[in-house]
Amino acid sequence: MSIYYDTVLTVAGSDSSGGAGVQADIKSISACGGYAACVITACTAQNTSGVTDIHSLPPSHVSKQLDAVLSDMAFGSVKIGMLYSCEIIKEVHSMLLKYHVKNIVLDPVMIATSGDKLMNDNAVDSLKDFLSYVTLFTPNIPEAELLLGEHIELTNMKNSAKKLSEKYHTSVLIKGGHLELKEEMTDILYNYATKETTVIHNPYIETRNTHGTGCTLSSSIATFLSKGCTLEEAVSKGCAYLNEAILKGKDKIIGHGHGGVNHFGL
């Protein structure tokens, strides 16, 4: 089977508002020049103000979705978002091992922008066991703090990224959006293979439209990896793409809460 390297698989939950989850992933992958296929793990009832219900799909159905696409298509990368339960995490891990999937970007969708929990408590331990298999792990600061057990701020972000990487044996990108700095955005990448740290800076943009930024970033990074970029190149390009999508969507009014970004810059 030949690999069409611009093909990206997203494994994620569905967001009924269209701003995050598999909907944001497909937009992001497409905008960055990739072809998106998807496996849905859960359906959420949510809008720009919050999540009102989560329906986790049967793990066996998630497994069958994975088997259907992985047996037919070869992917240059896989982005993983909302997994929600231990059982789904185990099914996803098993199927990715079966098909020897590489270039996996995992966005640990634990907490929505609105503050709503998107993963049940028992799933966190299963997620930790999965981390060593992925290429890149992209937690935001609250998620990194939960996994590391310490407070993170700008002064210790580099060290925290290194600690997470060494603890879970994978490269780590800590996203700095929760720092709420008013001059520039700072994200920290620690490459587990090379032991090198990369600091990514982008201009800070004042806006309420930040729904789905983590999904957008992780899927864009996966797309650039599928195109043959190095990890550092893919992360830098992904961060720049997200920053532009935020800029182009900063003044749009979508709903009453946190609107989504403008993936296509329209």
C-alpha positions as a LaTeX table, in Angstrom:
\begin{tabular}{lrrr}
\hline
Residue & $x$ (\AA) & $y$ (\AA) & $z$ (\AA) \\
\hline
Met1 & 0.00 & 0.00 & 0.00 \\
Ser2 & 1.50 & 3.34 & $-1.03$ \\
Ile3 & 1.21 & 6.29 & 1.33 \\
Tyr4 & $-0.38$ & 9.50 & 0.16 \\
Tyr5 & 1.56 & 11.60 & 2.65 \\
Asp6 & $-0.90$ & 14.48 & 2.79 \\
Thr7 & $-3.60$ & 12.18 & 4.20 \\
Val8 & $-4.32$ & 12.76 & 7.89 \\
Leu9 & $-6.60$ & 10.77 & 10.18 \\
Thr10 & $-8.29$ & 12.55 & 13.05 \\
Val11 & $-9.64$ & 10.50 & 15.96 \\
Ala12 & $-11.81$ & 12.86 & 17.98 \\
Gly13 & $-15.18$ & 13.84 & 19.36 \\
Ser14 & $-17.88$ & 15.72 & 17.47 \\
Asp15 & $-18.64$ & 19.33 & 18.43 \\
Ser16 & $-22.16$ & 20.35 & 17.46 \\
Ser17 & $-21.13$ & 24.03 & 17.32 \\
Gly18 & $-18.46$ & 23.29 & 14.70 \\
Gly19 & $-15.68$ & 25.15 & 16.49 \\
Ala20 & $-13.73$ & 22.28 & 18.02 \\
Gly21 & $-13.40$ & 18.52 & 17.79 \\
Val22 & $-13.49$ & 16.62 & 14.52 \\
Gln23 & $-15.15$ & 19.57 & 12.76 \\
Ala24 & $-12.23$ & 21.89 & 13.59 \\
Asp25 & $-9.75$ & 19.15 & 12.72 \\
Ile26 & $-11.16$ & 18.62 & 9.23 \\
Lys27 & $-11.14$ & 22.38 & 8.58 \\
Ser28 & $-7.58$ & 22.73 & 9.85 \\
Ile29 & $-6.23$ & 19.74 & 7.91 \\
Ser30 & $-7.92$ & 20.96 & 4.74 \\
Ala31 & $-6.71$ & 24.56 & 5.16 \\
Cys32 & $-3.14$ & 23.31 & 5.60 \\
Gly33 & $-3.32$ & 21.30 & 2.38 \\
Gly34 & $-4.11$ & 17.83 & 3.67 \\
Tyr35 & $-6.84$ & 15.28 & 3.05 \\
Ala36 & $-8.83$ & 14.53 & 6.23 \\
Ala37 & $-10.40$ & 11.23 & 7.24 \\
Cys38 & $-12.04$ & 10.85 & 10.64 \\
Val39 & $-13.00$ & 8.44 & 13.39 \\
Ile40 & $-15.54$ & 9.80 & 15.88 \\
Thr41 & $-15.20$ & 8.75 & 19.53 \\
Ala42 & $-18.04$ & 10.73 & 21.11 \\
Cys43 & $-20.84$ & 13.15 & 20.27 \\
Thr44 & $-21.14$ & 16.27 & 22.37 \\
Ala45 & $-24.04$ & 18.65 & 22.77 \\
Gln46 & $-22.23$ & 21.95 & 23.00 \\
Asn47 & $-22.19$ & 25.50 & 21.79 \\
Thr48 & $-19.93$ & 28.50 & 22.25 \\
Ser49 & $-20.95$ & 28.78 & 25.92 \\
Gly50 & $-20.39$ & 25.22 & 27.12 \\
Val51 & $-21.01$ & 21.48 & 26.96 \\
Thr52 & $-24.43$ & 20.19 & 28.05 \\
Asp53 & $-24.11$ & 16.50 & 27.22 \\
Ile54 & $-21.57$ & 13.88 & 26.10 \\
His55 & $-22.51$ & 10.61 & 24.43 \\
Ser56 & $-19.52$ & 8.29 & 24.22 \\
Leu57 & $-19.72$ & 5.91 & 21.28 \\
Pro58 & $-19.38$ & 2.16 & 21.96 \\
Pro59 & $-15.67$ & 1.22 & 22.00 \\
Ser60 & $-16.37$ & $-1.62$ & 19.55 \\
His61 & $-17.78$ & 0.89 & 17.04 \\
Val62 & $-14.76$ & 3.15 & 17.44 \\
Ser63 & $-12.57$ & 0.11 & 16.76 \\
Lys64 & $-14.57$ & $-0.76$ & 13.64 \\
Gln65 & $-14.25$ & 2.80 & 12.34 \\
Leu66 & $-10.49$ & 2.61 & 12.82 \\
Asp67 & $-10.26$ & $-0.78$ & 11.16 \\
Ala68 & $-12.32$ & 0.45 & 8.21 \\
Val69 & $-10.07$ & 3.40 & 7.36 \\
Leu70 & $-6.70$ & 1.93 & 8.41 \\
Ser71 & $-7.24$ & $-1.24$ & 6.38 \\
Asp72 & $-8.00$ & 0.80 & 3.26 \\
Met73 & $-5.90$ & 3.98 & 3.51 \\
Ala74 & $-2.33$ & 4.76 & 4.51 \\
Phe75 & $-1.87$ & 7.93 & 6.56 \\
Gly76 & 1.08 & 10.26 & 6.81 \\
Ser77 & $-0.01$ & 11.17 & 10.34 \\
Val78 & $-2.76$ & 10.75 & 12.91 \\
Lys79 & $-4.18$ & 13.40 & 15.23 \\
Ile80 & $-5.90$ & 12.14 & 18.38 \\
Gly81 & $-8.24$ & 14.34 & 20.37 \\
Met82 & $-11.13$ & 13.47 & 22.68 \\
Leu83 & $-10.95$ & 9.83 & 23.84 \\
Tyr84 & $-13.14$ & 10.17 & 26.96 \\
Ser85 & $-12.97$ & 6.64 & 28.43 \\
Cys86 & $-10.45$ & 3.91 & 29.33 \\
Glu87 & $-12.15$ & 1.48 & 26.97 \\
Ile88 & $-11.89$ & 3.81 & 23.97 \\
Ile89 & $-8.25$ & 4.61 & 24.74 \\
Lys90 & $-7.43$ & 0.89 & 24.80 \\
Glu91 & $-9.24$ & 0.26 & 21.50 \\
Val92 & $-7.50$ & 3.17 & 19.79 \\
His93 & $-4.09$ & 2.12 & 21.11 \\
Ser94 & $-4.65$ & $-1.47$ & 20.01 \\
Met95 & $-5.69$ & $-0.55$ & 16.46 \\
Leu96 & $-2.82$ & 1.90 & 15.97 \\
Leu97 & $-0.39$ & $-0.80$ & 17.08 \\
Lys98 & $-2.00$ & $-3.32$ & 14.74 \\
Tyr99 & $-1.49$ & $-1.04$ & 11.73 \\
His100 & 1.94 & 0.27 & 12.83 \\
Val101 & 0.81 & 3.89 & 12.64 \\
Lys102 & 3.48 & 6.59 & 12.93 \\
Asn103 & 3.49 & 10.39 & 13.38 \\
Ile104 & 0.83 & 10.50 & 16.10 \\
Val105 & $-0.06$ & 13.89 & 17.61 \\
Leu106 & $-2.11$ & 13.59 & 20.79 \\
Asp107 & $-4.06$ & 16.54 & 22.12 \\
Pro108 & $-5.22$ & 15.47 & 25.62 \\
Val109 & $-8.75$ & 16.84 & 25.45 \\
Met110 & $-9.47$ & 16.90 & 29.17 \\
Ile111 & $-11.02$ & 20.34 & 29.64 \\
Ala112 & $-12.93$ & 22.50 & 27.14 \\
Thr113 & $-12.30$ & 26.24 & 26.73 \\
Ser114 & $-15.51$ & 26.74 & 28.71 \\
Gly115 & $-14.03$ & 24.74 & 31.61 \\
Asp116 & $-16.19$ & 21.65 & 31.07 \\
Lys117 & $-14.53$ & 18.24 & 31.61 \\
Leu118 & $-14.22$ & 16.17 & 28.44 \\
Met119 & $-12.60$ & 13.05 & 29.90 \\
Asn120 & $-13.80$ & 10.91 & 32.78 \\
Asp121 & $-11.50$ & 10.52 & 35.77 \\
Asn122 & $-10.62$ & 6.87 & 35.20 \\
Ala123 & $-9.41$ & 7.59 & 31.66 \\
Val124 & $-6.52$ & 9.78 & 32.79 \\
Asp125 & $-4.41$ & 6.83 & 33.96 \\
Ser126 & $-5.06$ & 4.97 & 30.71 \\
Leu127 & $-4.02$ & 8.06 & 28.79 \\
Lys128 & $-0.72$ & 8.18 & 30.69 \\
Asp129 & 0.05 & 4.62 & 29.58 \\
Phe130 & $-0.65$ & 5.60 & 25.97 \\
Leu131 & 1.66 & 8.64 & 25.88 \\
Ser132 & 4.93 & 6.79 & 25.27 \\
Tyr133 & 3.55 & 5.53 & 21.95 \\
Val134 & 2.81 & 8.95 & 20.45 \\
Thr135 & 5.13 & 11.29 & 18.57 \\
Leu136 & 3.98 & 14.53 & 20.16 \\
Phe137 & 1.84 & 15.36 & 23.18 \\
Thr138 & 0.25 & 18.85 & 23.22 \\
Pro139 & $-1.19$ & 19.73 & 26.66 \\
Asn140 & $-2.33$ & 23.19 & 27.65 \\
Ile141 & $-1.09$ & 24.50 & 30.99 \\
Pro142 & $-3.97$ & 23.18 & 33.18 \\
Glu143 & $-3.57$ & 19.72 & 31.60 \\
Ala144 & 0.22 & 19.80 & 32.01 \\
Glu145 & $-0.19$ & 20.86 & 35.65 \\
Leu146 & $-2.59$ & 17.97 & 36.27 \\
Leu147 & $-0.18$ & 15.43 & 34.81 \\
Leu148 & 2.94 & 16.91 & 36.36 \\
Gly149 & 1.49 & 17.87 & 39.75 \\
Glu150 & 3.04 & 21.33 & 39.87 \\
His151 & 2.21 & 24.93 & 39.03 \\
Ile152 & 3.43 & 26.13 & 35.63 \\
Glu153 & 4.15 & 29.70 & 34.62 \\
Leu154 & 6.34 & 31.34 & 31.99 \\
Thr155 & 9.50 & 31.11 & 34.09 \\
Asn156 & 9.36 & 27.32 & 34.46 \\
Met157 & 7.64 & 26.27 & 31.20 \\
Lys158 & 10.87 & 24.97 & 29.65 \\
Asn159 & 11.66 & 22.81 & 32.66 \\
Ser160 & 8.07 & 21.58 & 32.89 \\
Ala161 & 8.08 & 20.52 & 29.23 \\
Lys162 & 11.32 & 18.61 & 29.79 \\
Lys163 & 9.94 & 16.94 & 32.92 \\
Leu164 & 6.76 & 15.83 & 31.13 \\
Ser165 & 8.78 & 14.54 & 28.21 \\
Glu166 & 11.10 & 12.50 & 30.40 \\
Lys167 & 8.24 & 11.23 & 32.56 \\
Tyr168 & 6.13 & 9.99 & 29.65 \\
His169 & 8.87 & 9.28 & 27.07 \\
Thr170 & 7.48 & 11.45 & 24.28 \\
Ser171 & 8.02 & 14.91 & 22.82 \\
Val172 & 5.92 & 17.60 & 24.49 \\
Leu173 & 4.50 & 20.93 & 23.36 \\
Ile174 & 3.16 & 22.98 & 26.28 \\
Lys175 & 0.73 & 25.58 & 24.96 \\
Gly176 & 0.92 & 28.94 & 26.69 \\
Gly177 & $-2.54$ & 30.30 & 25.96 \\
His178 & $-3.62$ & 30.16 & 29.60 \\
Leu179 & $-0.80$ & 32.48 & 30.66 \\
Glu180 & $-2.90$ & 35.42 & 29.40 \\
Leu181 & 0.14 & 37.49 & 28.51 \\
Lys182 & $-0.81$ & 40.66 & 26.64 \\
Glu183 & 2.26 & 41.04 & 24.42 \\
Glu184 & 3.01 & 37.67 & 22.85 \\
Met185 & 2.05 & 34.01 & 22.96 \\
Thr186 & 4.74 & 31.57 & 24.09 \\
Asp187 & 4.68 & 27.83 & 23.43 \\
Ile188 & 7.46 & 25.44 & 24.47 \\
Leu189 & 8.48 & 22.33 & 22.53 \\
Tyr190 & 10.78 & 19.72 & 24.05 \\
Asn191 & 11.97 & 17.12 & 21.55 \\
Tyr192 & 12.38 & 13.80 & 23.37 \\
Ala193 & 14.61 & 12.31 & 20.65 \\
Thr194 & 17.08 & 15.20 & 20.39 \\
Lys195 & 16.69 & 16.57 & 23.95 \\
Glu196 & 16.37 & 20.05 & 22.47 \\
Thr197 & 14.00 & 22.84 & 23.53 \\
Thr198 & 12.35 & 25.18 & 21.04 \\
Val199 & 10.55 & 28.37 & 22.09 \\
Ile200 & 7.82 & 29.57 & 19.71 \\
His201 & 6.63 & 33.17 & 19.91 \\
Asn202 & 3.59 & 34.65 & 18.15 \\
Pro203 & 1.78 & 37.98 & 18.66 \\
Tyr204 & $-0.96$ & 38.04 & 21.28 \\
Ile205 & $-4.42$ & 38.71 & 19.78 \\
Glu206 & $-7.23$ & 40.11 & 21.92 \\
Thr207 & $-10.40$ & 38.11 & 21.15 \\
Arg208 & $-13.08$ & 35.91 & 22.68 \\
Asn209 & $-12.92$ & 33.55 & 19.70 \\
Thr210 & $-10.62$ & 30.86 & 21.08 \\
His211 & $-12.93$ & 27.84 & 20.95 \\
Gly212 & $-11.15$ & 24.85 & 19.43 \\
Thr213 & $-7.65$ & 26.35 & 19.33 \\
Gly214 & $-6.08$ & 23.17 & 20.73 \\
Cys215 & $-7.82$ & 20.99 & 18.14 \\
Thr216 & $-6.84$ & 23.37 & 15.36 \\
Leu217 & $-3.19$ & 23.46 & 16.42 \\
Ser218 & $-2.71$ & 19.72 & 16.91 \\
Ser219 & $-4.37$ & 18.83 & 13.59 \\
Ser220 & $-2.33$ & 21.43 & 11.70 \\
Ile221 & 0.89 & 20.06 & 13.25 \\
Ala222 & $-0.16$ & 16.55 & 12.19 \\
Thr223 & $-0.75$ & 17.82 & 8.66 \\
Phe224 & 2.71 & 19.39 & 8.41 \\
Leu225 & 4.26 & 16.17 & 9.75 \\
Ser226 & 2.41 & 14.27 & 7.01 \\
Lys227 & 4.05 & 16.59 & 4.48 \\
Gly228 & 7.52 & 15.56 & 5.67 \\
Cys229 & 8.34 & 18.45 & 8.00 \\
Thr230 & 10.57 & 17.86 & 11.00 \\
Leu231 & 8.90 & 18.05 & 14.40 \\
Glu232 & 10.27 & 21.55 & 15.01 \\
Glu233 & 9.15 & 22.73 & 11.55 \\
Ala234 & 5.68 & 21.21 & 11.93 \\
Val235 & 5.16 & 22.80 & 15.36 \\
Ser236 & 6.42 & 26.21 & 14.23 \\
Lys237 & 4.21 & 26.16 & 11.12 \\
Gly238 & 1.23 & 24.91 & 13.11 \\
Cys239 & 1.57 & 27.68 & 15.69 \\
Ala240 & 1.87 & 30.30 & 12.93 \\
Tyr241 & $-1.21$ & 28.91 & 11.16 \\
Leu242 & $-3.26$ & 28.99 & 14.37 \\
Asn243 & $-2.16$ & 32.54 & 15.12 \\
Glu244 & $-3.29$ & 33.65 & 11.65 \\
Ala245 & $-6.62$ & 31.80 & 12.04 \\
Ile246 & $-7.20$ & 33.58 & 15.36 \\
Leu247 & $-6.31$ & 36.95 & 13.79 \\
Lys248 & $-8.66$ & 36.48 & 10.83 \\
Gly249 & $-11.52$ & 35.43 & 13.12 \\
Lys250 & $-11.01$ & 37.77 & 16.06 \\
Asp251 & $-13.92$ & 40.12 & 15.27 \\
Lys252 & $-16.48$ & 37.59 & 14.04 \\
Ile253 & $-19.56$ & 37.04 & 16.18 \\
Ile254 & $-20.43$ & 33.35 & 16.46 \\
Gly255 & $-22.77$ & 32.57 & 19.34 \\
His256 & $-22.86$ & 34.13 & 22.78 \\
Gly257 & $-19.63$ & 32.70 & 24.18 \\
His258 & $-16.22$ & 31.72 & 22.80 \\
Gly259 & $-16.48$ & 31.56 & 19.02 \\
Gly260 & $-14.21$ & 29.48 & 16.85 \\
Val261 & $-11.20$ & 30.62 & 14.83 \\
Asn262 & $-11.30$ & 31.38 & 11.10 \\
His263 & $-9.64$ & 28.27 & 9.67 \\
Phe264 & $-9.67$ & 29.42 & 6.05 \\
Gly265 & $-8.95$ & 33.10 & 6.67 \\
Leu266 & $-12.17$ & 34.18 & 4.99 \\
\hline
\end{tabular}
